[in-house]
Amino acid sequence: MTDAFRPHPFSPDWPEPAPHFLRDELPPPPALPLIDVFGPRWADWLSRAAEAKSAPPDYPLAGLLSAVGSAIGNTHWAMPWAGWAEPPILWTMAIGMPSSNKSPGLDAVLTPLRKVERDMRREVEAERATWSEAAELAKIAKSTWKEAVKRALKEGETAPERPAEANPGPEPFLPRLALADATVERLAVILAEQPRGTLLVRDELSGWLQGMTRYAGGGSDRPFWLEAYGGRGHTVERMGRPPVHVDRLAIGVVGSIQPDRLRTLLLNSDDDGLLARFLPLWPDPAPIRRPDRLPDEDFIETALTRLHRLSMATNEKDELRPWIVAFSDAAQDRLDTFRHSVREWENESDGLLLSFIGKLPGLAVRLSLILTYLDWLTGREMEPTEINAGTFERAALFIESYALPMARRAYADASLSKSERAARRLLTVIQENAWERFSSRDVLRLDLRGLDRAQDLKPALNVLTEADVILPIEAEPGPQGGRPAKLYAVNPAVLKPTP
């Protein structure tokens, strides 16, 4: 401690601090309604995939929802009514300790997806070989044509038209169904060539999220990703590089994160809605046992292949656009009822959890489209043309019985008010430094985000004071005189015992 102070002679008889500052009040994980929401065929596959990976079925489901959503991508959007359309893009976050088999659970879907990509790339590579031959011939034809034009102009004759063989057409683009890492600039180039969209896979989401603000002068990737979730148009411009415009960003995201790193992100994050776009899945670990059932690999590979064979529509200008899958009248009615429920949930929430709840109507619409296509993949021949009430009911059931309770579990700290979150962060600082006493200057000198200004620190100090975690104490002026620093004693109950 650098501020001079005289130990206060009064040793308070500390009351018990507020219980929620002594322990994490973590809600239990909700049960996953596999059969009721996804039907017996997908429920069986998810259960078998989870057993084979020694993981809870929540993790394969995280991979499935993001992979299927990005596979549909810009080929089909859901439209409850005119003026409201949603892409099927979902961002999922598998939460758990390192031993919970998050990555193996996700790989139950991602490994077949990569195999589908390899098969599709082999097909395109054959097309690229044919194109390369045509491109060589085109060079010769173009060179011959240019010479003919020069001769014609020199002799005052009409220049010949450019021959069709001088244009080999666009080079076939190798599909990128899943990317482990890519810059915003590279993603823009890929989506310009592959307008249906793609999937970003991150083994550790915290590093990706924390690295979004890394450019000198305050540049950030966050605006790009905020647009990507909504399927909106975006132009990527960086110094010294030509701009790349994408009509409809469509990028699914799936990844994993450890609970403590998620908590750090939640407590330090600005509420710009980025984290609230993730569907969190944080189950209890699966019991340790040998699997006696294996998933049907052909089923998942065939399903992913069918989805990636879907095509986009074209408008009157021959521009690519999504096909629209409308809601039935009954589904619209059920959506209205659901929106009233969301309004009630919002009135009972605060902090970052409020942002998550506000996005639930859009999530329900997206999930309805994904469920419609999951049903189609189990054997229906005709492509879906409508989202019915029964399918939306299943989407609403998933959100009410699973997604919302899971968000309350995962975003427990984020459901606090701004001052409560700042207080929790301040308590962490006190515990990490083992402060028995501290001054406000000691905290401000650390220059911690959210606690680096007096106007932000004061509410946190007030919360901890009211919770009997800290107590203001008197201090004498320093040797130079002036107003003494504000000092606080710390309740020993919140400090870790000295080993």
C-alpha positions as CSV (number, residue, x, y, z in Angstrom):
1,M,0.0,0.0,0.0
2,T,1.5,3.4,-0.9
3,D,-0.9,5.8,0.8
4,A,0.1,6.6,4.3
5,F,-2.6,5.9,6.9
6,R,-2.9,5.2,10.5
7,P,-4.5,1.9,11.4
8,H,-7.9,2.7,12.9
9,P,-8.1,1.7,16.5
10,F,-11.6,0.4,16.1
11,S,-11.8,-3.3,15.2
12,P,-15.3,-3.8,13.9
13,D,-17.3,-6.9,14.8
14,W,-17.9,-7.8,11.2
15,P,-21.4,-9.0,10.3
16,E,-21.8,-11.8,7.8
17,P,-21.4,-10.4,4.3
18,A,-24.2,-10.8,1.8
19,P,-24.2,-14.5,0.8
20,H,-23.9,-14.0,-2.9
21,F,-20.5,-12.5,-2.4
22,L,-19.3,-15.6,-0.5
23,R,-20.3,-18.1,-3.1
24,D,-21.4,-18.5,-6.7
25,E,-25.1,-19.1,-6.9
26,L,-24.9,-21.2,-10.1
27,P,-28.3,-22.6,-11.3
28,P,-28.3,-26.3,-12.3
29,P,-28.3,-27.2,-16.0
30,P,-31.8,-27.8,-17.5
31,A,-32.7,-31.1,-19.0
32,L,-32.3,-31.3,-22.7
33,P,-35.7,-32.1,-24.4
34,L,-34.2,-34.1,-27.2
35,I,-37.1,-36.2,-28.4
36,D,-39.8,-33.5,-27.9
37,V,-37.9,-30.9,-29.9
38,F,-35.7,-32.8,-32.4
39,G,-37.8,-36.0,-32.9
40,P,-36.8,-39.6,-32.4
41,R,-34.3,-39.9,-35.3
42,W,-32.2,-36.9,-34.4
43,A,-32.5,-37.6,-30.7
44,D,-31.2,-41.1,-31.2
45,W,-28.2,-39.9,-33.3
46,L,-27.3,-37.1,-30.8
47,S,-27.5,-39.6,-27.9
48,R,-25.3,-42.1,-29.7
49,A,-22.8,-39.4,-30.8
50,A,-22.5,-38.1,-27.3
51,E,-22.0,-41.6,-25.8
52,A,-19.3,-42.4,-28.4
53,K,-17.5,-39.2,-27.4
54,S,-18.0,-39.6,-23.6
55,A,-19.8,-36.2,-23.7
56,P,-23.2,-35.0,-22.8
57,P,-25.5,-34.7,-25.8
58,D,-25.6,-30.9,-25.4
59,Y,-22.1,-30.6,-27.0
60,P,-23.0,-32.6,-30.3
61,L,-26.2,-30.5,-30.4
62,A,-24.1,-27.3,-30.2
63,G,-22.2,-28.5,-33.3
64,L,-25.3,-29.6,-35.1
65,L,-27.2,-26.4,-34.7
66,S,-24.4,-24.2,-35.9
67,A,-23.4,-26.5,-38.7
68,V,-26.9,-27.0,-40.0
69,G,-27.6,-23.3,-39.7
70,S,-24.5,-22.3,-41.7
71,A,-25.2,-25.1,-44.3
72,I,-28.6,-23.6,-45.0
73,G,-27.1,-20.2,-44.8
74,N,-28.2,-17.8,-47.4
75,T,-30.1,-20.4,-49.4
76,H,-33.3,-20.1,-47.3
77,W,-34.4,-17.5,-44.8
78,A,-37.4,-17.6,-42.5
79,M,-40.1,-14.9,-42.8
80,P,-42.8,-14.7,-40.1
81,W,-44.4,-11.8,-42.1
82,A,-43.4,-9.0,-44.5
83,G,-40.6,-6.9,-43.1
84,W,-39.1,-9.5,-40.8
85,A,-36.8,-12.1,-42.2
86,E,-34.2,-14.1,-40.3
87,P,-31.2,-16.2,-41.6
88,P,-30.8,-19.6,-40.0
89,I,-27.4,-18.6,-38.5
90,L,-26.8,-19.7,-35.0
91,W,-23.8,-19.1,-32.7
92,T,-23.3,-21.8,-30.1
93,M,-20.9,-21.9,-27.1
94,A,-20.0,-25.2,-25.5
95,I,-19.1,-24.4,-21.9
96,G,-17.3,-26.8,-19.5
97,M,-14.1,-27.7,-17.8
98,P,-11.2,-29.1,-19.8
99,S,-12.1,-32.7,-18.9
100,S,-15.8,-32.4,-20.0
101,N,-15.0,-33.5,-23.6
102,K,-16.3,-30.3,-25.2
103,S,-14.1,-30.6,-28.3
104,P,-14.8,-34.4,-28.9
105,G,-18.5,-33.7,-28.5
106,L,-18.4,-30.9,-31.1
107,D,-16.3,-33.2,-33.4
108,A,-19.2,-35.6,-33.6
109,V,-20.6,-33.1,-36.2
110,L,-17.5,-31.2,-37.3
111,T,-15.5,-34.3,-38.4
112,P,-18.3,-35.4,-40.8
113,L,-18.6,-31.8,-42.0
114,R,-14.9,-31.7,-42.9
115,K,-15.3,-35.0,-44.8
116,V,-18.2,-33.5,-46.8
117,E,-16.0,-30.5,-47.5
118,R,-13.1,-32.8,-48.8
119,D,-15.5,-34.7,-51.1
120,M,-16.9,-31.4,-52.5
121,R,-13.5,-30.0,-53.0
122,R,-12.4,-33.1,-54.9
123,E,-15.3,-32.5,-57.3
124,V,-14.4,-28.8,-57.8
125,E,-10.7,-29.7,-58.2
126,A,-11.7,-31.8,-61.3
127,E,-13.6,-28.8,-62.6
128,R,-10.6,-26.5,-61.9
129,A,-8.4,-28.9,-64.0
130,T,-10.8,-28.5,-66.9
131,W,-11.0,-24.8,-66.4
132,S,-7.2,-24.5,-66.3
133,E,-7.0,-26.1,-69.8
134,A,-9.7,-23.7,-71.0
135,A,-7.8,-20.7,-69.4
136,E,-4.6,-21.7,-71.4
137,L,-6.5,-21.8,-74.6
138,A,-8.2,-18.5,-73.7
139,K,-4.9,-16.9,-73.4
140,I,-3.9,-18.0,-76.9
141,A,-7.3,-16.9,-78.3
142,K,-7.1,-13.6,-76.6
143,S,-3.5,-13.0,-77.8
144,T,-4.5,-13.9,-81.4
145,W,-7.6,-11.6,-81.2
146,K,-5.5,-8.7,-79.9
147,E,-3.1,-9.1,-82.9
148,A,-6.0,-9.2,-85.2
149,V,-7.4,-6.0,-83.7
150,K,-4.1,-4.3,-84.1
151,R,-3.8,-5.3,-87.8
152,A,-7.4,-4.2,-88.4
153,L,-6.9,-0.8,-86.8
154,K,-3.6,-0.3,-88.7
155,E,-5.3,-1.1,-92.0
156,G,-8.4,0.9,-91.3
157,E,-10.7,-2.1,-91.1
158,T,-13.4,-3.1,-88.6
159,A,-11.9,-4.8,-85.6
160,P,-13.0,-8.3,-85.0
161,E,-15.2,-9.1,-82.0
162,R,-13.6,-10.9,-79.1
163,P,-14.1,-14.6,-79.6
164,A,-16.0,-16.6,-77.0
165,E,-13.1,-18.9,-76.5
166,A,-11.0,-16.0,-75.1
167,N,-13.2,-16.1,-71.9
168,P,-12.8,-19.2,-69.9
169,G,-15.4,-18.1,-67.4
170,P,-14.9,-17.7,-63.6
171,E,-12.4,-20.0,-62.0
172,P,-14.3,-22.6,-59.9
173,F,-14.0,-21.8,-56.2
174,L,-13.0,-24.4,-53.7
175,P,-15.7,-24.6,-51.1
176,R,-14.9,-23.7,-47.5
177,L,-17.6,-25.2,-45.3
178,A,-15.7,-24.7,-42.0
179,L,-12.8,-22.5,-41.1
180,A,-10.7,-22.9,-37.9
181,D,-9.3,-19.4,-38.2
182,A,-9.6,-16.5,-40.6
183,T,-9.2,-12.7,-40.6
184,V,-12.1,-10.5,-41.4
185,E,-10.5,-9.7,-44.8
186,R,-10.1,-13.3,-45.7
187,L,-13.7,-14.1,-44.7
188,A,-15.0,-11.3,-46.8
189,V,-13.1,-12.7,-49.8
190,I,-14.5,-16.2,-49.2
191,L,-18.0,-15.0,-48.8
192,A,-17.8,-12.9,-52.0
193,E,-17.0,-16.1,-53.8
194,Q,-19.2,-18.4,-51.7
195,P,-22.3,-16.2,-51.0
196,R,-24.2,-19.0,-49.3
197,G,-22.1,-18.5,-46.1
198,T,-19.7,-20.6,-44.0
199,L,-19.0,-21.8,-40.5
200,L,-16.3,-20.5,-38.1
201,V,-15.0,-23.1,-35.6
202,R,-13.0,-21.9,-32.6
203,D,-11.6,-24.4,-30.2
204,E,-11.3,-21.6,-27.6
205,L,-13.7,-18.7,-28.0
206,S,-12.2,-16.4,-25.3
207,G,-9.1,-15.7,-27.3
208,W,-11.1,-14.9,-30.4
209,L,-13.5,-12.6,-28.6
210,Q,-10.7,-10.8,-26.7
211,G,-8.7,-10.4,-29.9
212,M,-11.4,-8.5,-31.8
213,T,-10.0,-5.1,-30.8
214,R,-6.4,-5.3,-31.9
215,Y,-5.8,-2.6,-34.5
216,A,-3.8,0.6,-33.9
217,G,-6.1,3.6,-33.7
218,G,-9.0,1.7,-32.1
219,G,-10.1,-0.4,-35.1
220,S,-12.2,-3.4,-34.3
221,D,-13.7,-6.5,-35.9
222,R,-16.8,-6.3,-33.7
223,P,-18.9,-4.4,-36.2
224,F,-18.2,-7.0,-38.8
225,W,-19.4,-9.8,-36.5
226,L,-22.4,-7.9,-35.3
227,E,-23.5,-7.7,-38.9
228,A,-22.5,-11.3,-39.7
229,Y,-25.0,-12.7,-37.2
230,G,-27.8,-10.7,-38.8
231,G,-26.9,-11.6,-42.4
232,R,-26.6,-8.0,-43.3
233,G,-24.5,-6.5,-46.1
234,H,-21.0,-5.3,-45.1
235,T,-18.0,-3.8,-46.8
236,V,-14.6,-4.6,-45.4
237,E,-12.1,-1.8,-45.8
238,R,-8.6,-1.8,-44.5
239,M,-5.7,0.6,-45.2
240,G,-3.8,-0.3,-48.4
241,R,-6.3,-3.0,-49.5
242,P,-9.2,-2.8,-52.0
243,P,-12.6,-2.9,-50.3
244,V,-14.6,-6.1,-50.4
245,H,-18.4,-6.0,-50.3
246,V,-20.6,-8.9,-49.2
247,D,-24.3,-8.6,-49.8
248,R,-25.3,-10.9,-47.0
249,L,-22.9,-11.9,-44.3
250,A,-23.8,-15.4,-43.1
251,I,-21.3,-16.9,-40.8
252,G,-22.2,-19.5,-38.2
253,V,-19.9,-19.8,-35.1
254,V,-19.3,-22.7,-32.8
255,G,-16.7,-23.1,-30.2
256,S,-15.9,-23.9,-26.6
257,I,-14.9,-22.0,-23.5
258,Q,-14.1,-22.7,-19.9
259,P,-16.4,-21.3,-17.2
260,D,-13.8,-19.1,-15.5
261,R,-12.9,-17.5,-18.9
262,L,-16.5,-17.0,-19.7
263,R,-17.0,-15.3,-16.4
264,T,-14.0,-12.9,-17.1
265,L,-15.5,-12.1,-20.5
266,L,-18.9,-11.4,-19.0
267,L,-17.6,-9.1,-16.2
268,N,-15.3,-7.2,-18.5
269,S,-17.6,-7.0,-21.6
270,D,-19.4,-3.9,-22.9
271,D,-23.0,-4.7,-23.6
272,D,-22.9,-4.3,-27.4
273,G,-24.9,-7.5,-27.8
274,L,-22.1,-9.6,-29.2
275,L,-21.9,-12.1,-26.4
276,A,-25.7,-12.2,-26.1
277,R,-25.9,-13.6,-29.6
278,F,-24.4,-16.9,-28.4
279,L,-26.6,-19.8,-27.4
280,P,-24.7,-21.2,-24.3
281,L,-24.7,-24.9,-23.6
282,W,-23.2,-25.8,-20.2
283,P,-24.3,-29.3,-19.1
284,D,-22.9,-31.3,-16.2
285,P,-20.1,-33.7,-17.4
286,A,-21.2,-37.1,-18.7
287,P,-20.5,-40.1,-16.5
288,I,-17.3,-42.0,-17.3
289,R,-18.1,-45.2,-19.0
290,R,-17.3,-47.1,-22.2
291,P,-19.7,-46.5,-25.1
292,D,-21.7,-49.5,-26.3
293,R,-23.5,-47.6,-29.1
294,L,-22.1,-45.8,-32.1
295,P,-23.7,-43.1,-34.2
296,D,-24.7,-43.6,-37.8
297,E,-21.9,-41.8,-39.7
298,D,-23.6,-42.2,-43.1
299,F,-26.7,-40.5,-41.7
300,I,-24.9,-37.3,-40.6
301,E,-22.7,-37.2,-43.7
302,T,-25.7,-37.6,-46.0
303,A,-27.6,-34.9,-44.1
304,L,-24.8,-32.4,-44.3
305,T,-24.2,-33.1,-48.0
306,R,-27.9,-32.6,-48.8
307,L,-27.9,-29.2,-47.0
308,H,-24.8,-28.1,-48.8
309,R,-26.4,-29.0,-52.2
310,L,-29.2,-26.4,-51.5
311,S,-29.0,-23.5,-54.0
312,M,-29.8,-19.8,-53.7
313,A,-32.5,-18.1,-55.7
314,T,-32.0,-15.3,-58.2
315,N,-33.9,-12.0,-58.7
316,E,-34.8,-10.2,-61.9
317,K,-31.3,-8.8,-62.2
318,D,-29.9,-12.3,-62.0
319,E,-28.5,-11.6,-58.5
320,L,-28.3,-14.3,-55.9
321,R,-30.8,-14.1,-53.0
322,P,-32.3,-16.5,-50.4
323,W,-35.5,-18.4,-50.9
324,I,-38.1,-17.3,-48.4
325,V,-39.8,-19.9,-46.1
326,A,-42.9,-18.2,-44.7
327,F,-44.8,-18.8,-41.5
328,S,-48.3,-20.3,-41.6
329,D,-51.1,-18.2,-40.0
330,A,-51.1,-20.5,-37.0
331,A,-47.3,-20.2,-36.6
332,Q,-47.7,-16.4,-36.7
333,D,-50.2,-16.6,-33.9
334,R,-48.0,-18.8,-31.8
335,L,-45.1,-16.4,-32.4
336,D,-47.1,-13.5,-31.1
337,T,-47.9,-15.4,-27.9
338,F,-44.2,-16.2,-27.5
339,R,-43.2,-12.5,-27.9
340,H,-45.5,-11.6,-25.0
341,S,-43.7,-14.2,-22.9
342,V,-40.4,-12.6,-23.9
343,R,-41.7,-9.2,-22.8
344,E,-42.5,-10.7,-19.3
345,W,-39.0,-12.3,-19.1
346,E,-37.4,-8.9,-19.9
347,N,-39.2,-7.2,-17.1
348,E,-37.7,-9.7,-14.7
349,S,-34.1,-9.4,-16.0
350,D,-31.2,-7.0,-15.9
351,G,-27.7,-6.7,-17.2
352,L,-26.4,-8.7,-20.1
353,L,-29.0,-11.4,-19.7
354,L,-31.6,-8.8,-20.7
355,S,-29.8,-8.5,-24.1
356,F,-30.0,-12.3,-24.5
357,I,-33.7,-12.4,-23.8
358,G,-34.3,-9.5,-26.2
359,K,-33.0,-11.7,-29.0
360,L,-35.1,-14.7,-28.3
361,P,-37.9,-14.0,-30.8
362,G,-35.3,-13.9,-33.6
363,L,-33.7,-17.1,-32.2
364,A,-37.1,-18.8,-32.2
365,V,-37.6,-17.9,-35.8
366,R,-34.2,-19.2,-36.8
367,L,-34.5,-22.4,-34.8
368,S,-37.9,-23.0,-36.5
369,L,-36.3,-22.9,-39.9
370,I,-33.5,-25.3,-38.7
371,L,-36.0,-27.7,-37.2
372,T,-38.0,-27.6,-40.4
373,Y,-34.9,-28.7,-42.4
374,L,-33.9,-31.3,-39.8
375,D,-37.3,-32.9,-40.3
376,W,-36.8,-32.8,-44.1
377,L,-33.5,-34.6,-43.6
378,T,-35.1,-37.6,-41.9
379,G,-36.8,-38.7,-45.1
380,R,-39.1,-36.1,-46.6
381,E,-38.7,-35.7,-50.4
382,M,-40.2,-32.3,-51.0
383,E,-38.3,-29.3,-49.8
384,P,-40.1,-27.3,-47.1
385,T,-42.1,-24.3,-48.3
386,E,-43.7,-23.2,-44.9
387,I,-43.0,-23.2,-41.2
388,N,-46.0,-24.6,-39.4
389,A,-47.3,-24.0,-35.9
390,G,-46.1,-27.4,-34.6
391,T,-42.5,-26.7,-35.6
392,F,-42.6,-23.3,-34.0
393,E,-44.1,-24.9,-30.8
394,R,-41.0,-27.1,-30.7
395,A,-38.7,-24.2,-31.1
396,A,-40.5,-22.3,-28.3
397,L,-40.3,-25.3,-26.1
398,F,-36.6,-25.6,-26.6
399,I,-36.1,-21.9,-25.7
400,E,-38.5,-21.9,-22.7
401,S,-37.4,-25.2,-21.1
402,Y,-33.7,-25.2,-22.1
403,A,-32.1,-22.1,-23.8
404,L,-33.4,-19.6,-21.3
405,P,-32.6,-21.6,-18.1
406,M,-29.2,-22.4,-19.6
407,A,-28.6,-18.7,-20.3
408,R,-29.5,-17.9,-16.7
409,R,-26.9,-20.5,-15.6
410,A,-24.2,-19.4,-18.1
411,Y,-24.8,-15.6,-17.8
412,A,-25.4,-15.6,-14.0
413,D,-22.9,-12.9,-13.4
414,A,-24.0,-11.0,-16.5
415,S,-27.6,-10.9,-15.2
416,L,-26.4,-8.4,-12.6
417,S,-26.7,-4.7,-12.9
418,K,-23.6,-2.7,-14.1
419,S,-22.8,-1.6,-10.5
420,E,-23.2,-5.2,-9.2
421,R,-20.9,-6.5,-11.9
422,A,-18.3,-3.8,-11.1
423,A,-18.6,-4.7,-7.4
424,R,-17.9,-8.4,-8.2
425,R,-14.9,-7.4,-10.2
426,L,-13.6,-5.2,-7.4
427,L,-14.0,-8.1,-5.0
428,T,-11.9,-10.3,-7.3
429,V,-9.2,-7.6,-7.3
430,I,-9.3,-7.4,-3.5
431,Q,-9.0,-11.2,-3.2
432,E,-6.2,-11.5,-5.8
433,N,-4.2,-8.8,-4.0
434,A,-5.1,-10.2,-0.5
435,W,-5.9,-6.6,0.6
436,E,-7.0,-6.3,4.2
437,R,-7.2,-2.6,3.6
438,F,-7.0,-0.5,0.5
439,S,-7.7,3.0,-0.9
440,S,-9.6,4.1,-3.9
441,R,-6.3,5.3,-5.4
442,D,-4.9,1.7,-5.2
443,V,-7.8,0.5,-7.4
444,L,-7.6,3.4,-9.8
445,R,-3.8,2.9,-10.3
446,L,-4.5,-0.6,-11.6
447,D,-6.2,1.0,-14.6
448,L,-8.7,-1.9,-14.9
449,R,-11.5,-1.6,-17.4
450,G,-14.7,-0.6,-15.7
451,L,-12.8,0.4,-12.5
452,D,-10.5,3.0,-14.0
453,R,-12.6,6.0,-13.3
454,A,-13.8,7.4,-10.0
455,Q,-17.4,7.6,-11.3
456,D,-17.3,3.9,-12.1
457,L,-15.5,2.8,-8.9
458,K,-17.8,4.7,-6.6
459,P,-21.0,2.6,-7.3
460,A,-18.9,-0.6,-6.8
461,L,-17.6,0.6,-3.5
462,N,-21.1,1.5,-2.4
463,V,-22.4,-2.0,-3.3
464,L,-19.7,-3.8,-1.4
465,T,-20.2,-1.4,1.6
466,E,-24.0,-2.2,1.7
467,A,-23.2,-5.9,1.4
468,D,-20.8,-5.7,4.5
469,V,-17.9,-6.8,2.4
470,I,-15.9,-3.6,3.0
471,L,-16.1,-0.7,5.6
472,P,-14.9,2.9,5.1
473,I,-12.3,3.8,7.7
474,E,-10.7,7.1,8.7
475,A,-7.3,8.0,7.5
476,E,-4.8,10.8,8.4
477,P,-3.5,13.2,5.8
478,G,-0.2,12.2,4.2
479,P,3.1,14.0,4.9
480,Q,2.3,16.5,2.2
481,G,-1.0,17.3,3.8
482,G,-4.2,17.6,1.7
483,R,-7.3,15.6,1.7
484,P,-6.7,12.0,3.0
485,A,-7.4,9.1,0.6
486,K,-10.6,7.1,1.0
487,L,-9.7,3.9,2.8
488,Y,-11.6,0.7,3.3
489,A,-11.2,-2.3,5.6
490,V,-12.1,-5.7,4.1
491,N,-14.3,-8.2,5.8
492,P,-12.0,-11.2,6.6
493,A,-14.8,-13.6,5.6
494,V,-14.2,-12.7,1.9
495,L,-10.4,-13.2,2.0
496,K,-8.8,-16.6,1.4
497,P,-7.0,-18.0,4.4
498,T,-3.2,-17.5,4.4
499,P,-1.5,-20.9,3.8
